[in-house]
Amino acid sequence: MSTLAIDTRKLLKALKATGKSANFTAEEIADAVDVAQDASELLTKPVFEARMAEFAARLEALRADIKAEVKGSQLQNLMWLSGIMLASNGVVIALLGRLAHVF
């Protein structure tokens, strides 16, 4: 079942352009409806579903990119914290060795 998209302002303007105020013929009404539908855009269900599927694919790719970025950032933070721990342990070992006169 098709859906008509009619701009009511254009329809009224087209009917007034006939010069009549009542008793329009079927041909005049049909012509006015054609004018009212001219350049109107209607979003149909298949077009909407196709666009949403395309959007969902892009969204999934963006989600995967963000997930990879978060994992990389987490790994970088883990390595950075491990380095800090190693450095602090090295300082503690050096101090203990100095206190024990090992070094």
FIPA-248929 format. One line per 4 residues: number of its first residue (from 0); for each residue y, z, x of N, C-alpha, C, O. Coordinates in steps of 0.2 Angstrom, whole numbers, plus 5000, padded with zeros to 4 digits. Layout:
BEGIN
NUM	Y Z X Y Z X Y Z X Y Z X | ...
//
This chain:
BEGIN
0	4994 5000 5004 5000 5000 5000 5006 5000 5004 5007 5004 5009 | 5010 4995 5003 5016 4995 5008 5022 4999 5005 5022 5000 4999 | 5026 5001 5009 5032 5005 5007 5038 5002 5008 5039 4998 5014 | 5043 5002 5004 5049 4998 5004 5054 5003 5007 5055 5009 5005
4	5059 5001 5011 5064 5005 5014 5071 5002 5011 5072 4996 5014 | 5074 5005 5007 5080 5002 5004 5086 5006 5005 5086 5012 5004 | 5091 5003 5008 5097 5006 5009 5101 5006 5002 5103 5000 5000 | 5102 5011 4999 5105 5011 4992 5112 5009 4992 5114 5005 4987
8	5116 5010 4997 5123 5008 4998 5123 5000 4998 5127 4997 4995 | 5118 4998 5002 5118 4990 5003 5116 4987 4996 5119 4982 4995 | 5111 4990 4993 5109 4988 4986 5115 4987 4981 5116 4982 4978 | 5118 4993 4981 5124 4993 4976 5129 4988 4978 5132 4985 4974
12	5131 4987 4985 5136 4982 4987 5134 4975 4985 5138 4971 4983 | 5127 4974 4986 5124 4967 4985 5125 4966 4977 5126 4960 4975 | 5123 4971 4973 5124 4970 4966 5131 4969 4964 5132 4965 4959 | 5135 4972 4967 5143 4972 4965 5145 4965 4967 5150 4962 4964
16	5142 4962 4972 5144 4956 4975 5143 4950 4970 5146 4945 4971 | 5138 4951 4965 5137 4946 4960 5143 4945 4955 5143 4940 4952 | 5147 4950 4955 5152 4950 4950 5151 4953 4943 5155 4953 4939 | 5145 4955 4942 5143 4958 4936 5142 4965 4937 5142 4968 4942
20	5143 4969 4931 5142 4976 4931 5136 4978 4927 5134 4984 4928 | 5132 4973 4924 5126 4975 4920 5123 4969 4919 5125 4963 4921 | 5117 4969 4916 5112 4963 4914 5111 4959 4920 5112 4953 4920 | 5109 4961 4926 5107 4957 4931 5101 4954 4930 5096 4956 4927
24	5100 4948 4933 5094 4944 4932 5089 4946 4937 5091 4950 4942 | 5083 4945 4936 5077 4947 4941 5079 4944 4948 5077 4947 4953 | 5081 4938 4948 5082 4935 4954 5088 4938 4958 5088 4939 4964 | 5093 4940 4954 5099 4944 4958 5097 4950 4960 5099 4953 4966
28	5092 4954 4956 5090 4960 4959 5086 4959 4965 5086 4963 4970 | 5081 4954 4965 5077 4953 4971 5081 4951 4977 5080 4954 4982 | 5086 4947 4976 5090 4946 4981 5094 4952 4984 5095 4953 4990 | 5096 4956 4980 5100 4962 4982 5095 4967 4985 5097 4970 4990
32	5089 4967 4983 5084 4971 4987 5083 4969 4994 5082 4972 4998 | 5082 4962 4994 5081 4959 5001 5087 4960 5005 5086 4962 5011 | 5093 4960 5003 5099 4962 5007 5099 4969 5009 5101 4971 5015 | 5097 4974 5004 5097 4981 5006 5091 4982 5011 5092 4987 5014
36	5086 4979 5011 5081 4980 5016 5082 4977 5023 5079 4978 5028 | 5087 4972 5023 5088 4969 5029 5090 4973 5035 5094 4978 5034 | 5087 4973 5041 5088 4977 5047 5086 4984 5046 5089 4988 5050 | 5083 4986 5041 5080 4993 5040 5074 4993 5044 5070 4989 5044
40	5073 4999 5047 5067 5000 5051 5063 5006 5048 5066 5011 5046 | 5057 5005 5047 5052 5010 5043 5047 5011 5048 5043 5007 5051 | 5046 5018 5049 5041 5020 5054 5034 5021 5050 5034 5025 5045 | 5029 5017 5051 5023 5017 5048 5018 5021 5051 5019 5023 5057
44	5013 5023 5047 5008 5028 5050 5005 5025 5056 5004 5029 5061 | 5002 5019 5056 4999 5017 5062 5004 5016 5068 5001 5018 5074 | 5010 5015 5067 5015 5015 5073 5016 5022 5076 5016 5023 5082 | 5017 5026 5071 5018 5033 5073 5012 5036 5077 5012 5039 5082
48	5006 5035 5074 5000 5037 5078 4999 5034 5085 4997 5037 5089 | 5000 5028 5085 5000 5024 5092 5005 5028 5097 5003 5029 5102 | 5011 5029 5094 5016 5032 5099 5014 5039 5100 5016 5041 5106 | 5012 5043 5096 5010 5050 5097 5004 5050 5102 5004 5054 5106
52	4999 5045 5102 4994 5045 5106 4996 5043 5113 4994 5046 5118 | 5001 5039 5114 5005 5037 5120 5008 5043 5123 5008 5045 5129 | 5012 5047 5119 5015 5053 5121 5010 5058 5123 5012 5062 5128 | 5005 5059 5119 5000 5064 5121 4997 5063 5128 4996 5067 5132
56	4996 5056 5130 4993 5054 5136 4998 5056 5142 4996 5059 5147 | 5005 5055 5140 5010 5056 5145 5010 5064 5146 5011 5067 5152 | 5010 5068 5140 5010 5075 5141 5005 5078 5145 5006 5083 5148 | 4999 5075 5144 4993 5077 5147 4994 5076 5155 4992 5080 5159
60	4996 5070 5157 4998 5069 5164 5003 5074 5167 5002 5076 5172 | 5008 5075 5163 5013 5080 5165 5010 5087 5166 5012 5091 5171 | 5006 5089 5161 5002 5095 5161 4998 5096 5168 4998 5101 5171 | 4995 5091 5169 4990 5090 5175 4995 5091 5182 4993 5094 5186
64	5000 5088 5182 5005 5088 5187 5008 5095 5188 5008 5098 5194 | 5009 5098 5183 5012 5105 5183 5007 5110 5186 5008 5114 5190 | 5001 5109 5183 4995 5113 5185 4994 5113 5193 4993 5118 5196 | 4994 5106 5195 4993 5105 5202 4998 5108 5206 4997 5111 5212
68	5004 5108 5204 5010 5111 5207 5010 5118 5208 5011 5121 5213 | 5008 5121 5202 5007 5129 5202 5001 5131 5207 5002 5136 5210 | 4996 5127 5207 4990 5129 5211 4992 5129 5219 4991 5133 5223 | 4996 5123 5220 4999 5122 5227 5003 5128 5229 5003 5131 5234
72	5008 5130 5224 5012 5135 5225 5009 5142 5226 5011 5146 5231 | 5004 5143 5222 5000 5149 5223 4996 5150 5230 4996 5155 5233 | 4994 5144 5232 4990 5144 5238 4995 5145 5244 4994 5148 5249 | 5001 5142 5243 5006 5143 5249 5008 5150 5249 5009 5153 5254
76	5009 5153 5243 5011 5160 5243 5006 5165 5246 5007 5170 5249 | 4999 5163 5244 4994 5167 5247 4994 5166 5255 4993 5171 5258 | 4995 5160 5257 4995 5159 5265 5001 5163 5268 5000 5166 5273 | 5006 5163 5265 5012 5166 5267 5011 5174 5267 5013 5177 5272
80	5008 5177 5262 5007 5184 5262 5001 5186 5267 5002 5191 5270 | 4997 5181 5268 4991 5182 5273 4995 5183 5280 4993 5187 5284 | 4999 5178 5281 5003 5178 5288 5007 5185 5289 5007 5187 5294 | 5010 5187 5283 5014 5193 5284 5009 5199 5285 5010 5203 5289
84	5003 5199 5282 4998 5204 5283 4996 5204 5290 4995 5209 5293 | 4994 5198 5293 4992 5198 5300 4997 5200 5305 4995 5204 5309 | 5003 5198 5303 5009 5200 5308 5010 5208 5308 5010 5211 5313 | 5009 5211 5302 5010 5218 5301 5004 5222 5304 5005 5227 5307
88	4998 5219 5303 4993 5222 5306 4993 5221 5314 4991 5226 5318 | 4995 5216 5316 4996 5215 5324 5001 5220 5326 5000 5223 5332 | 5007 5221 5323 5012 5226 5325 5009 5233 5325 5010 5237 5330 | 5005 5235 5320 5002 5241 5319 4997 5242 5325 4997 5247 5328
92	4993 5237 5327 4988 5237 5332 4992 5238 5339 4990 5242 5343 | 4997 5234 5340 5001 5235 5346 5004 5242 5347 5004 5245 5352 | 5007 5245 5341 5009 5252 5341 5004 5257 5343 5005 5261 5347 | 4998 5256 5340 4993 5261 5341 4990 5260 5348 4989 5265 5351
96	4990 5254 5351 4988 5253 5357 4993 5256 5362 4991 5258 5368 | 4999 5255 5361 5004 5258 5365 5004 5265 5365 5005 5269 5370 | 5003 5268 5359 5002 5275 5359 4996 5278 5363 4996 5283 5366 | 4991 5274 5362 4985 5276 5366 4985 5274 5373 4980 5275 5377
100	4990 5271 5375 4990 5268 5382 4985 5263 5384 4983 5263 5390 | 4983 5259 5379 4978 5254 5380 4981 5248 5383 4979 5245 5387 | 4987 5247 5381 4991 5241 5383 4996 5242 5388 5000 5238 5391
//
